[in-house]
Amino acid sequence: MKRSHKPMTGAVAILATALIAINLRPGATSIGPVLEEVTAGLGIGSGTAGILTGLPGLCFGLVGATAVGISRRIGVTTGIAAGLALAGTCLVLRGLTDVPWLFLVLSALALAGMAVGNVMVPAWMKAHAPSDNVLLPTVYGTTLIVGGTLGSALTAPAAAQVGWGPALAMWGVLALVSLPLWAWLAVRERSSRPAEAPAPPDPTLRIYRSRTAVALTTLFAVQSMHAYVQFGWLPQIYRDAGLSPGYAGAMLATVTSCGIAGALLMPTVIDRSPSLAPWMLGFAVAMLGGYLGLVTIPATLPWLWALLLGFSGLAFPTTLALLTARTHDRRITARLSGFVQPVGYLLAALGPVTVGLLHAATDSWTIPILLLMSTVVPFTWAGLRVSRPVYVDDELATG
C-alpha cells in the first residue's frame, strides 16, 4: 500500500514553507546595499551593474517559465529541493570569486534555483494546505519578505566587518542549512506517488484567456519591477543624496519590512473582503508619494519615503496570496503561478536595467524616478481588475 502525502502534519508543512520562503529573496536583495563595493571589487561599470540588478527578474522569468514542466517530470517537492540546493551552492561560490563573468554566471544560476521555488511553492501549498486556506499563504508571504528584509538589512553591516564577498556568501549558507528538510520531503515524494505534482494540463486550456490572470500578471510585473529597482538602486539613490551605506541599507530594509505586515494581513483581508479596491488605490497613492519625495527631497525625511514605498509594496504579498485565492483547483494554481510569475518577472527585469542606463546617461535620478511614477497607471488598472473575487477556473470554463 502506497503512502499518501496527506498525513504530513501541519507543523512540517509550516516549517517547510518557512524554510523555502526565507531563501527565495536574500540572493537578490543583498546586492543593492553593497552594489558600490561589488562594482569596485569586480571592476565593472554602471552598465554591467545595471545588468546585475536586472538579473533577478530576468532569471525568475526565463527559468520560472520552465518550472511547471520540471514539476511534471520530477515532482514539485523534488524540484523545490533541487532549486534550493542550486541556489545555496552558487550563492556560496559567488561570494568567493572576484572574476566578473563568473560572478554573473553564479548569480544567474543561484537566481535560477530560486525561480523554481517561486513558481512551484504556491502549487505545493495548495496541495498541502490544511482546512484553513489562509495559513500557509500567510506563512509563505511573511517569511518571503522577512528573507528579503534580512538580505537588505544585514549585508552592508556584515560587509563592513568581513568584506562584501563573505557577506554575500552567508546567504548561500542559510539556504544549505535549510536544505535537509526539503531533501527528506523529496525522498518521501519519490518513494510514493507524487500526489502534489500537477497533472498534465489540458492542451485546450489557455491561461491567458482569463482576464483575471492577465490583470494579475500586469500587477505582478509592475510591482516586481518596482521591487527590483528598489533592491538594486534605492540604497544608491540614498547614498548619492548623502546618506551613509548603513543608513541607505536600513532604508531599503524599511521598504521590504513593511511587507511583513502586509503578508500577515492581506491573505485574511482577501478571504473576508468583497473588494480590494480601497487597498489598491491606497497602494497607488503611496507609490506616487514615495517617489515624489525621492525625486525632490530624498535626504529630508528619508524614512517617510521608504515607508510610503513600503506600503505600496504590500501589493506584492497581495498578488502572491491571490494566486491561491483566485483559483479552486491546485492544477490551475500551478498553471496560474507558471504564467503570472515568469511573464511578470520578464517584464520586471526591464526596470532595473532601464533605470541604470538612464542614470548613466543623465547622471541624475530625476528621469528614472519620473518614469517609475508613470507606471502607476497600469498598476492601478490591474489592481482594480483583480479586486473582485473572480476565479480563474470559472473564467476559463466559460471562456
Buried (B, 14 or more C-beta within 10 A) or exposed (E): EEEEBEEBEBEBBBBBBBBBBBBBBBBBBBBBBBBBBBBEBBEBEBEBBBBBBBBBBBBBBBBBBBBBEBBBEBBBBBBBBBBBBBBBBBBBBBBBBEEBEBBBBBBBBBBBBBBBBBBBBBBBBBBBBEEEBBBBBBBBBBBBBBBBBBBBBBBBBBBBEEBBBBBBBBBBBBBBEBBEBBBBBBEBBEEEEBBBBBEEBEEEBBBEEBBBBBBBBBBBBBBBBBBBBBBBBBBBBBBBBEBEBBBBBBBBBBBBBBBBBBBBBBBEBBBEBEEBBEBBBBBBBBBBBBBBBBBEEBEEEBEBBBBBBBBBBBBBBBBBBBBBBBBEBBBBBBBBBBBBBBBBBBBBBBBBBBBBBBBEEEEEBEBBBEBBBEBBEBBBBBBBBBBEBBBBBBBBEEE
